[in-house]
């Protein structure tokens, strides 16, 4: 703060902030008056303001007879009259000018910024900690999420623990390399803030004891981590079993005899390090006060170890252990007494505590992050909608920040940089509001997302300290706007009624209203997240446990009857156009014709390349079929389309599937007016079709060569994807050779990027293949490989297809025990359909035979084969779409 002498007659201001721009007074309405430094300097004398830092080297003299401060963050050496001032890397140096000379005021380390916390989504077998070799192996496929950003990490990876010592480590993810690393907790301060903190790991180098906090599922020494038995009973236990007995956890150190009781038998040893517990509480019961550096715990709070639930004593107030920034752990005794200790001091703490969470607090910047607790309060406000400290930047209307121990809400549409809460009229202090707890059966409050309403029924109440107030049943409460956003649910004592409000407009509401919950609704994707109500209904059904994201559902405006293909195309060796002799440009030309014919519906995009002979590259194209909206749709969100992704001819020599896919898309374009099912596909679905995923193999086949399943590098593209890659063949001479590493081939890299970019909730994906079988076994005309979640649709498809062809072809086998198609549930290697599934698609691998063997006179790629292949694809779509309808 500067000392200011104002000229006569000017309205007085009490504070000035900043060096280049200042508030010099206020008018009659309280509006601040600002001026430039140079203009203000004509009328006022200023002492104690900062000088802008200069580059390393000789320091300039300050103004004679006046004091100045220069704050330097960059590392380097500064000189003055033979004296050198050095600022080390990662420090702040303050230099003082006293009117005649420069001197060192202070030099302190820069405040340590916390690492953002990432969340891992993966299969339970993806992370395997080998405690003997001190290595972590990451396989399979998964992602690291932070906010709305999602990173698919590289696999396989092997990560070493950095040192051979007992202690606490951190698992870190680097978004720039998509790799993980393990560091000692004490080394976190040296990492760039772009890295993400994933989990805390404890490893005892002597005993092999191992604990992880932050990963939900993992393996230890290739064995899924074993849960705990809630109580000891007199039976035989295997070595390594853990049970809870006499207020403590015990581990069997050998196969125990029946009746060998913990604490009495030497076959049991007490577990001598922390075990992770999962906190459960209403958010308002865990309140981190950053100004006082205290954690306040009220209400009913508990933590669980598998099926054992331990109640925490309340109320409790726990001090942060020091007045400096750092990483801390939250621990509890078996009696529910909470303590907070620095991460670096955990080795000195009693081992009979339970490890609940970690958090970071920087006391200088008031920066705060928690890992291990999903919902909590900061400074008595829900953490989801308040920033822990004010910084000098522009804010949106409705944004809340903590400043000088109070909460402030931005009021101006564009609060300018430097508008300080408490000084500028652009900020309004938010009045405190009671936080209530919803009490009642889940069925008493129902979120109707289609109509954007909340309905109440039965008996429910709002509870605040020392008071319980009934909610009136039979209310219908509208969401406050027809747009996506964050909302608050409040209770009005008078009449027992509920009120909803946009979060950004809460500051204008009566402070007597009791806040019950916050919720988010996306009107386009129908995503709903509720914070503050433990149990409720969504669309008349109990919501799943935890936060709920409802899959997008699609409603056709027509029925979905069985589709009978009408194509007359035949491409046998004696037809005018022979399929096996065509190069890939022939197929691209067919799709290009649809682009020219229907430019408002069909588009073409090159998304990658594949290696060809002689160093050439062949383009990979996808064709997008996206219908326009036939109505003017305003104010009700986006226009939904069911997305269907098809990759055809992953093995390019399998040409029948490529032609069948085009026949279906051509029919959708040209025959939709004559068929209800094609009409439904044309106007309700968006297709992304990779016409040929391996043009090299397609062209080699046209040349009369036989690359089999392999690309130019000798790799099977359908074994080169990350999911299941380790289970593929590692022999380069095999037709299904998986390649040197997952996604080693440029064509699979391109397809992988496309699949990730195109994914939306509820999307369907087909990998479309052709197979050849010289037998006349009817079951070999078509088959599908599915995942567990898509198998019911495949079973329904197989039954319907068999019935239809028994009716169509009297010469076909008519016995009830003779199928026409088969459904499988597994295949080895890194296959495309597995990758679809891991990305979230409803995933299928479909194979059709180029020989339609259930008629006596079949010929390769005749009309029977092409027609049946088209119907196989179309009617599988029919079953999947039926399962997607509400």
N, C-alpha and C positions, 0 to 999 in steps of 0.2 A: 504494500500500500504506500502511495506517495503522499507527501505533504504538499497541499495546494493552497495558494493565496489567490482568491478570486478578485476580479475588479469590482468596483462599486456598482450596485444596482442589479447584479446578477443573482438569480435564485440559486441558493446554496445546495450543493450535493455533498454527501458525506463520504462517498467511496469512489475510487477510480480503479478500474481494472484494465490490464493490458498496457502495452508500451506504445503502440502505433495508433490506437483509436481509443477515445475516452468518452465517458458520460460526464458532461460538464455542468448539467443542471436539469431541472424538470419544469415543465410548464404547469399551468394551473390545473390541468387534468391529470397530472402525474406522468405524462409521457416523457420518456427520457430524451435528452438532447445530446447528440454525439458530435464530436469534432475531430479533425486530424491533429496529430501531434504538432506539426509545424504551425498550424493556425493557433492552437491553444498556447503555444510557447510565446506568442506575442503578448499574451495577457496574464500569464501565470508563471510562477517560478516552481520548478519541480525538483525534488530531491529523492534519491533512492530508487530510481527506475532502472530497469535492466538495459544493458547494451546488447545489441545483436552479436552473437558469437562470430569470430573471424576464423579463417583457416589456420592450421598449425603454422607457426613461424613467429615473427616479431609481433608483439602486441602494440596496438596504437594507443596513444595517450588519451585519457578521458578528459572531460572538461575541467579546467582549472578551478579549484575551490569547491567542486561538487562531488558527491559520492555516486558511484555506479557499481552495478554487479553484472558480471558476465558468466552465464551458465553454459558449460561446454559438455557435450555428450560424446562427440567423436573422439577416438583415441589419437594421441599425438603429443608433441612437445611445443610449448609456447614460451617465448623468451621476452624478458624485460630487463634492460640495463645489466646484462650479464647473468641474470638469474633465470633458471629453467623450471617451468611448471609442467609436469608430466601427467597426462590423464590415461590410465590403463584401459584396455579393452573391457567393456561392460561396466564402466563407472561414469559418474557425474562429477564434474569438477566445477566449483564455484570460485571465481576470482573476484577480488574486491579492489576498486579504485577509490582511494581516500581523498582525492583532489590533487595528489602529487605523484603517487606511485601505485603499482599493482602488487597485491599480496594474495597468498592462497587462503581462501576462506574455509573450504572443506572439500573432501573428496570421498564419495561414498559409492558403493556398488549400485548399479541400476536396479530398480525393483524387478524382481523375478516375475516374469509373466507365466501364468499357468498353462500347461498343455491342455488343449481342448480334449474332451473325452469322447471317444468313439465307441460305438456299440457293434459287436460282431453278431452277424447272423450266419450260422453254419450248421452242418450236420454234427452229431455228437462225436463222430470219429475223425473229424477234420483236424483237431489239435491233439497231438500225442506227445506228452512230456515223458522223456526217458530220464528217470532220476539217476540211473547208473552212469550213463554217458554224458549227462547234463546237456541234453539237446532237446529242442522242440521241433517236431516235424509237422508241417502243415500240408494237408492234401485235400482232395475233393474240390468243391467250389463253395464259395460263400462271399459275403460282402462285409464291409465296414461302413456304417452309417453315422453321419453327424448332421443333425438337422435334416434338411431335404436333400443332402448330397450323399450319394451312394458310390462306393468304390468296390469293384470286384478285385480281390487281392490275387497275387500270383500264386500258382501252385505247380508242382510241389516246391516247398521251401524247407530248408533245414537251418535252424537258428541255434547257435551255441550260447550257453550262459557265459558271461564275460570273464568270470574268475572262479577259482575253485574254493570258494569260501561259503560259510553258512550265512544267510542273511535274506533281506527283502529285496526283490527285484521288481522292475516294471516291464510289462510287455507293451511295446510302442509300435505304431504303424506309421509309415512314411507314405503319404499320398502321391508323392512325386515318383517313387519307384514301385509302389504297390507291394512293398515288402514289409515284413515284421522284423523287429530287433528286440533284444533283451538287454536292459541296463540295470545297474545297481540303482536303488532309489536315490542315493546320494549324488548320482550323476545327472539327474533330470534337469538341473538348472542350466546345464551346458547345451541342452538340445534346442534346436530352433522351434519357434512356436507354431510352425506349420505341421509338426508331428502330432499324432493323436495318441492320448493315453488310453490303453485298452484294459489292462488288468494289473492287479498287484499279485506277485508270486512270492511265496516263502519256500526256501529249500534248505534243509539241514544236511550239510555235506557229510556228516558223520552217521546219522541215523537214517538218512534217506527220507525223512518226513517231508511232506509236500502239501501246500495249501495254495489255492487260487481264489482270488476275489475279483470278479468282473467277467468271467466266462461262464456261461450257463452250462455248457456241455463240453467235456473234453475227456481224453484218455490219459492214464498214467501207466507207463510201461506197457502200452497197447491194450490195457484193460480199462473198461469204462469205470470211472470212479465209483466206488461202492458207497451206497447210502448207509444210514445208521439204523440200528434197531432201537425202537423207542424205549424198550425196557429189557432187562436181562431176564431170561427164563431158563429153567434147568434143563438144557438140552445141549447137544454137541454143536460146537461152532468151528468153522474153518479158520485157519490162520489168516489174519488180516481183517476179520470181522470186527465191527465197532458197535458197541452197545452203550446205552445210557443206564447207569445204575448208581444209586446212592449219590445223586446230585453231581455225577461226573461221567465223563466218557472214558471207556476202556477199550483197548485193542487186544485181540487174541494174538499172542506171539507164537503160538503153535496150535495144531488141531487140538481143541480142548476136550477133555472127557466130560461126559454128561454130569452136571452137578458141580463142576469146578467154578466156584463163585468168584466174581471180581472182588478185589480188595483182600481176599483170603488166599486165593490160589496164585502161585507164581506163573501160571499160564496166561495171566492177564497183566497188562501194564497200563497205567494211566497215560492218556494222551498228553504230551507235555508241550504242545504249542496250540495256538489259537485255531478254533474251528469257525467257519463262516456261518453267521446267522442272517436271516432275511427279515428286515424290519417291516412291520405292518402298523399303519397308523393313519388317522385322518390327517390331511396335510397341515391343518392349523395346530396340531398337537406337537409338531416339531418346528420350532421357530428359531432360526439363527439370527441373533441380533449382532450385526457386524460393527455397529458403533461401540457397543459395550463388549464385544468379543465374547459372547456367551451363547450357549444353546439352552433354550427353555423347552422342557418337555412337560406336557400337560395331557389330560384326558387318558384314554385307554390306548397304550402303546405296547406292542409285544414283538418278539422275534421268534422265528421258528428254525429248528434244525430238523429237516424232513418233517416227520409227523409229531415232533415234540414242540410245544408252544410255551414260551416263557414270558410272563407278564413283567413289564418294566415298572418299577416303582415311580409313581408320579404324585405331586409335581417334583421335578428336579431342575436345578439350574447348574450348568457345568461351564466353567471358565475355559476359554482357549488357553493353552498352557504358556503362551508367550506373547509379547507385544510386537512380534515381527511376523513377516509373511512366511508361509511355508506349507508343507504337506502334513496332514494330521490323520490319525486313525480314531474311529469311534469304537469303543470296546464296552462290553457289559460283563458283569459277574453273573453267576447262576441265579443270584437273588434279584437280578434286574437293576443293579446300580451301574449307571453309565459313567464312563470316564473318557477323556480326550487326551491323546498323547501324540507328540511328534512322531512321524513315521521313523525317523532316524533313531528314536529311543525305544522302539518296540522290543529289542532284545533284552532290555533291562526291566521289562514289565512282567508281572506274574503271568505264567503260562496257562492259568486256569480261567482265563477270560475268553469271551467270544468276540470275534472280529465282525463288526457290523457294516462299516462303510469307511471310505476315505474322503477327505475334502481338502481343498486348497483355499487359503485366504492370504491375500496380500494387504497388510494393514496400511500401506502407503497409498495404494490405488483403490482400495476397497474391492478388489477383484475377488470373485468367489466362484468355485466350482465344486460340485458334489458327485461322487461316484458310489452308487450302491443304494441310494434312496430315490424313489421315483417322484414323490410329491412331498413338498415341505413349504414352509414360509420363510421369507427373509424380511427382517424388520417388520414383522406382523402383517406382511402382505404376501399373497400367493406368488411364488417365484416365477410362474409362467409369464406374468405380464408386467414385470417391474425390473428395471435395470438397477444393479446394485449401487451405482455411483454415477454422478454427472461428469461428462467429459465435454470438452469444447468442440461441439459439432452441431450440425442442424438436426432437428428432431421432427418426427411426424406428429400431427394432431393426435392427442390421446395417449402418446407414449408417456410412461411414468418413470421417474428416476428418484433415487434417494440422494438427498443433498442436505448436509448439516443436520442429519438425524430426522429429516422429515421427507414425506413423499410429495413430489410436484408433478403436475400434469401439463403437457404442452398444449397451449390454447390456440396459438397463431397457426395458420395453414403452413407457414414456412418459417419457424423460429430461426433467426439468423444465428450464425456461428458467434459464440461469445455472449449470447443472451443468458445471463446467469439466473437460476431460480432464486427467488427472494429479492432480486434486484430488478429484473425485467418483468413488465406487465404481461409478457408473452407466456408466463408460467403462472399456474394457479395451484395453491396448496390443496391437496386432497384431504378431506376430512376423514377421520377414522370411522370405521364401520364395523358393527358386530359381525362376526363370522359364526354362522350356525351350522349344526350337523343334522343332516337328514336322517330321520328315524322312521322306519316302516318297512313293510314287505316290498320286494322288488316290483310286484305287479301294481303297486299303488301309484307309480309314476312311469309314464310311457311316452317315449320320444317317437312321434309319428313323422318320419322323415319325408314321406311323399307329400304330405300337406304342411310340413314345417310347423307342427304344433306339439305342445306338451299337454298330456291329458292326465288328470288325477282321479283316483278312485280309492275306495277302502279307507282305512284309518292310517294316517301318517302324521308326522310331527316334525317341527324344527326345534332343536335343543341348543340353548346357549347356557352359559354358567348360571345355575340356580333357577332356570326357567325352561318349561316345556310348553310349546304352543302348537295346537292342532292345525293341520292344513285342511282346508275345506275340500271335500271330495267332489268330483263332477266338474272340475274346472277345465276349460279349454284355453290354453295360453299360446298365442301366436309367437313365432320367432319374430324379432323386430324388423327384419328386412329380408327381401328375397334374393340376397346375395350371400356368397360364402363369407365366413368371418368368425371371429371370436365373440362369444356372448357370455353374459352373467345371468344367473338365475337367482332372484332375490325373493324374500318373503315379507309381506306386509301384514303387520299384526292385526290391523283393522280388517275384519272379514276373513282372516286366515288365507289370503289370496297370494298367488305367485305372480311375479313380474319378471319379464326378460328385458335385457338391455344389451346393446352393443357395448363391449368393454370400453371402447373409446368414449362412450357417452355416460359412463357411470358417475363421473364427477358432478354432473348436473342433477343427480337424483337425491331425494331426501335421505339424509344420513341415518334416519331411523329405520330404514329398510335393512333387513338382515340378509347378508350374502350367504347363499347356500352352496353354490357350485359355479364353476365356469365350464363352458363347453365350446367345442369347435364343430362347425358343420360346413362341408364343402357341397354346395348345391349341384355341382356338375358331376362329381364322382360319388356322391352320397356317403362320403367318409364322415364318421362321427367319433369324436373323442370327448369324454366327460371326465372332469376332475372334481372330486368332492362328494360324489354319491357312490357308495360302494356297490349297490345292487339296484338295477332298474330294468325296464323293458324297452326294446326297440322294435317298432312296427308290430307291437302286440306279442313279441316273443322275448323270453329272457335273454339278456345280452350274454355273449360268451365271457369267460373269466378274463380279467384284465381289460386293457383298452380294446375297443372294438373298431375294426374297419370293415364295413360291409362291402362285399363284392358288388361291383356294378352288375345290375341285372338288366336284361334287354327284353323288350316286349315287341314281338312281331305284330303287324297289323293284318296278318292273314294266318291261316293254319299252315302246318308244315307237313303236307302229305308225302308219301314215298315218291321219289323222283325216278322216272323212267327216261333214260337217255334216248334221244331220237336220231343220233348221228348215223350217217350212212358211210362214213369214212372207212376205207380199208387201205392198208399200206404193206401188203405182202410182197414177197419177192417177184411176183408176176403182175403187180399193180402198176399203173403209170408212174406213181411216186412211191419209191421203196424207202421205208423208214430207215433201215440200216445204212443206206447209202447217203443220207443227208448230213451235211455239215451243220454246225450250230447256228450259222447265219440263217439257215432256212427256218429254224424255230423262232429266232429273234424276229425274222421278217413277218411271221404270223402274228406275233404280239404287236409289232410295230403297226400292222394294219389296223388293229383295234385302237391304238393311240390316235391314228389319223381319222378313223371313223367316229370315235367318241372322245374328242379332246377335253370335254368337260368332266369326263368320268375316268379316263385312263391316262396315266403318265408313265414315263420311262426314266430311270435313274441308274447311272453306273455307280456302283458302290465298292468296286474292288477289281482285282485282276488275278489271273492264274498263269503260272509259268508254262511256256510252250517250248518246243524244240528250237534250237538255234538262238537262244537268248530272247525270243519274242515273248510278248505277254498277250493273253486273251482277256477281253473285258468280261466282267460279271455285271449283269443287269438285274434289277428288280422292277416289276411293273405294279404300280399302285392303282387299285380300282376303288375310288372313294366317291360315293353318291353325294350329290348336292342336297341341300335342305330345300324342300319344295314349299315351305311356309316361311313367312316372316316371323321369326321367333325372337321377341324382345323381352328382356327382364326376367327370364326364367332359366338362365344358365345356358350351357353349351348344348350342342346337338349330338346325342349319343350314337355311336356306331359300334357294333360288335366287331373287334379286330380279329382277322384270321390270317396267319402267316403260313405260307407254303414254300418249302424248299424242295424243288424237284431235281431229279437226276444228280444227286450227290455223287453217285457213280455214273459218269457221263455215258458209259456204254449201255446203260439201262434206259433205253429211249422211250419205251412204251409209256412209262409214267409221265415223261415230259409232254408227250402228245395228249395223254388223257387229261392232264391239268389244263392244257390250252383248250381242249374241246369244251370242258366245263366253263371256263371263263368266256369263251366265245358264245356259248349258249346263254350265259347270264346277260351278256351284252345284247344279243340279237333275238332271243326267244322269250324274254321275261314277260312279254304281253300275253303269251299263250300258255304259261305254266305258273301256277300259284307259288310253288316252291322257288322257282327262279326269280319270281317277282320279289319274294321275301328276301332272298340273297342280294338282289340288285339294289334294293332301297334301304336295307337295314344293316348291311355288313360292309366293312372296309377290308379289302384283300390286299396283302402284300405278297407277291408271287416272285420268287427267284426262279426264273424260267429254266436255267440249267446251272447247277452249282459246281459242275466240273466240265467246262467246255473242252479242255484238253482231251479227256477220255471220249467225249462225244465225237470229236474230229478224228481221233485215232481209229475209232470204230468205223467211221465213214471211209477211211483209207484201207480198210480191210485188216488193220492191225488189232491186236487184242491186249490192251494194257491191263485187262482184268479190273481189279478194284483200285489200282494204284495211280497216283499222279506222276508227273515227270520225275519227281524225287524218289519214287518207289514207296510212297506213304499212302495208306488208305485214309482218305479224308474223314470217313465215318468212324475212325478209331482215334482221331487226333484231338478230340475235344477234352476239356479238363475233367469232366465228371466221369469217373470210372477209367480214366486213362491208364492208371497203373495196372488194371486188369487186362489190358490188351496185349497183343503179341509184341515181344521185344526182338523178334527174329526178322531181320530185313528181307529174308527170302520168303516169308509168309505173305499171302495175299492180304491179310488183315493186319499188316505191320503198323504199329501205332505211331511211329516217328520218334525222333530223338527227344522230344519234349511236347507237352500239351500246347496246341496252337502254334506249332513250329512252321506251319505252312501258310503262305500269304492268303490263300483262298479261305481257310478256316478262320484266320484272323479277321478277314473282311466279314464273313457271315456272323462271327461272334459279335462284332461291333454293331452290325445291323440288328441282330436279335435284341441286344441290350437297348438300342435306341428306340425300337418299335414297341417294347413291352408296355402294356397298360393292364390294369387289373381286369381279370376275366378273359384275357386274350387266349385264343386257341392256336396251336401250332402243329403242322403236319410235316414230317419228313417223308417224301413220297419216293418209293423205290420200285424196281422191277426185278423179278427173279425168273429163272428158267428151270423147268423140271420136265424131264422126258417121260415121266410116268403118267398114267391116266387116273391117278388117285384124285377124286373130286375135291378133297380138302386142300389141294395145292393150287387152287386158282386165285386165292387171295388170303392174306393174313395180316394181322396187326399186332404190334408190340405196344403195350400200354404201361402206365404207372398205376399205382394202387388207386389214386384218386380218379383216374379216367377209365378204369377197367369196366365199371357198370355200363357206360355208354358203348364201349366196344362189344360187350356181350349182347346188348340189345341190337346193335347193328348186325352182328353175325347171325342172330336168330332171324331177323327180318329179311336179310339178304337171301338166306337159304330158303325161306318160305316162298319169296317172290320167284326165285328161279326154278323151284320145283313146280310152280304154277305155269311159268312161261315155257318151260322146256319139258314136254312129256317124256322125251328120250333120256332125260337126266335121271340119275338114281333117285328113287322116290322113298326109300326106306327112312323111317324116323331116326335111325341111328347113323345116317350118312350125312355129315356136314359138308358144306361147300367151302367154308372158310375156317380159319383157326385164329385163336387169340392167345398170345403169349404175354408173359409178365416179366421176362428177364432176357438180357443179352449181355455178353461180356464186352468190355472195352469202352473207350471214351466216345460214345455215340451221340449224334445230334439230338435225338429225342430226349436223352438224359439231361443234356445241357438246357434244352427248352424247359424241362421240368424244374431244374434248379433255379432258373430265372423267374419262375412263377407261372409259366404258361400251362394251360391244359394241353398235355403233350401226347403225340402219337407218332409211331413209325408204321407206315402202311406200305405193304408190298403187293403188287399185282403181277400176275403171270402173263408173259407175252404170248403164251399158248392157252387158248380157252379149251381145256381138255375134257369138258363134260359133253361135248358134241363130237360125233365120230369123225367129221370131216374138217376138224380144226386145222388152221394154218397160222404160222407165226404172224402176229400183228394184223390179223384179219379184223373184220367188223365186229365179230363176237368179242375179241380180246379188248379192242379199244372202247367198245360200248360198255362192257362189264367193268373195265378199269375206271371209266368216268362215273358209273353208277356207284362203284365202291367208295370213291372219294366223296361224291355228293351226298350219299346217304349216311356216311359216317358224320359228315357235317350236320345232317338232319338230326341225328341222335344227340350230338353234342349241344346243338342249339336248343333242342327240347329240354335238356338238363339245365340250360342257362336261363330259361324263362322263369319268371316269378310265378 
